Amino acid sequence: MSSPPLRTRWLEPDLADLRELTGHPVWHEYKLPDAADVLPPPDAILVAPATFNTLNKWAAGISDTLAL
């Protein structure tokens, strides 16, 4: 397995535990549109911190970041 991207290196020691806890892969990059969805639909979504800008982008359907 290759090394995770820089943005997940701080979490690298816990990735296996997170995979085991959830039973699903840990996403750290965008998936291609034709790639299969490997995660089930969410039951809930947590947004923290939800800034004014984030809420407005979410409401307007602007998805210019992975979080949105």
C-alpha beads as a LAMMPS data file, in Angstrom:
LAMMPS data file: protein, C-alpha beads

68 atoms
67 bonds

1 atom types
1 bond types

-500.0 500.0 xlo xhi
-500.0 500.0 ylo yhi
-500.0 500.0 zlo zhi

Masses

1 110.0

Atoms # bond

1 1 1 0.000 0.000 0.000
2 1 1 1.351 3.414 -0.894
3 1 1 1.841 6.193 1.617
4 1 1 -1.234 8.426 2.175
5 1 1 -1.129 11.979 0.770
6 1 1 0.312 14.732 2.948
7 1 1 -3.109 15.851 4.129
8 1 1 -3.674 12.515 5.885
9 1 1 -0.192 11.789 7.208
10 1 1 -1.123 13.137 10.660
11 1 1 -3.872 10.522 10.767
12 1 1 -1.835 7.662 9.268
13 1 1 -1.372 5.765 12.565
14 1 1 -5.169 5.660 13.027
15 1 1 -6.301 4.849 9.464
16 1 1 -6.428 1.079 10.045
17 1 1 -8.390 1.583 13.279
18 1 1 -10.852 3.892 11.515
19 1 1 -11.287 1.356 8.703
20 1 1 -11.917 -1.381 11.255
21 1 1 -14.337 0.742 13.305
22 1 1 -16.475 1.771 10.351
23 1 1 -15.959 -1.232 8.115
24 1 1 -15.368 1.197 5.235
25 1 1 -12.366 2.849 3.585
26 1 1 -11.246 6.271 4.837
27 1 1 -11.685 8.845 2.069
28 1 1 -8.881 11.352 1.611
29 1 1 -9.319 12.385 -2.025
30 1 1 -12.063 12.869 -4.597
31 1 1 -13.430 9.809 -6.370
32 1 1 -13.903 9.812 -10.133
33 1 1 -17.509 10.128 -11.340
34 1 1 -17.481 6.658 -12.912
35 1 1 -16.003 4.995 -9.797
36 1 1 -18.354 2.854 -7.733
37 1 1 -19.673 4.193 -4.430
38 1 1 -18.206 2.014 -1.696
39 1 1 -19.815 3.848 1.210
40 1 1 -23.483 3.484 2.215
41 1 1 -25.719 6.580 2.244
42 1 1 -25.178 8.579 5.462
43 1 1 -27.682 8.542 8.321
44 1 1 -26.452 11.917 9.540
45 1 1 -23.948 14.621 8.606
46 1 1 -21.826 16.626 11.019
47 1 1 -20.503 20.007 9.874
48 1 1 -18.138 21.614 12.336
49 1 1 -17.268 24.403 12.235
50 1 1 -20.132 25.482 9.994
51 1 1 -19.173 28.988 8.990
52 1 1 -21.593 31.434 7.388
53 1 1 -19.738 30.980 4.092
54 1 1 -19.914 27.168 4.304
55 1 1 -23.661 27.176 5.001
56 1 1 -24.345 29.570 2.122
57 1 1 -22.275 27.508 -0.325
58 1 1 -24.009 24.332 0.847
59 1 1 -27.451 25.926 0.418
60 1 1 -26.529 27.207 -3.052
61 1 1 -25.136 23.838 -4.143
62 1 1 -21.599 25.140 -4.610
63 1 1 -19.247 22.201 -4.067
64 1 1 -15.796 23.652 -4.608
65 1 1 -14.204 21.706 -1.738
66 1 1 -14.298 18.057 -0.667
67 1 1 -16.159 19.011 2.504
68 1 1 -18.975 20.614 0.533

Bonds

1 1 1 2
2 1 2 3
3 1 3 4
4 1 4 5
5 1 5 6
6 1 6 7
7 1 7 8
8 1 8 9
9 1 9 10
10 1 10 11
11 1 11 12
12 1 12 13
13 1 13 14
14 1 14 15
15 1 15 16
16 1 16 17
17 1 17 18
18 1 18 19
19 1 19 20
20 1 20 21
21 1 21 22
22 1 22 23
23 1 23 24
24 1 24 25
25 1 25 26
26 1 26 27
27 1 27 28
28 1 28 29
29 1 29 30
30 1 30 31
31 1 31 32
32 1 32 33
33 1 33 34
34 1 34 35
35 1 35 36
36 1 36 37
37 1 37 38
38 1 38 39
39 1 39 40
40 1 40 41
41 1 41 42
42 1 42 43
43 1 43 44
44 1 44 45
45 1 45 46
46 1 46 47
47 1 47 48
48 1 48 49
49 1 49 50
50 1 50 51
51 1 51 52
52 1 52 53
53 1 53 54
54 1 54 55
55 1 55 56
56 1 56 57
57 1 57 58
58 1 58 59
59 1 59 60
60 1 60 61
61 1 61 62
62 1 62 63
63 1 63 64
64 1 64 65
65 1 65 66
66 1 66 67
67 1 67 68
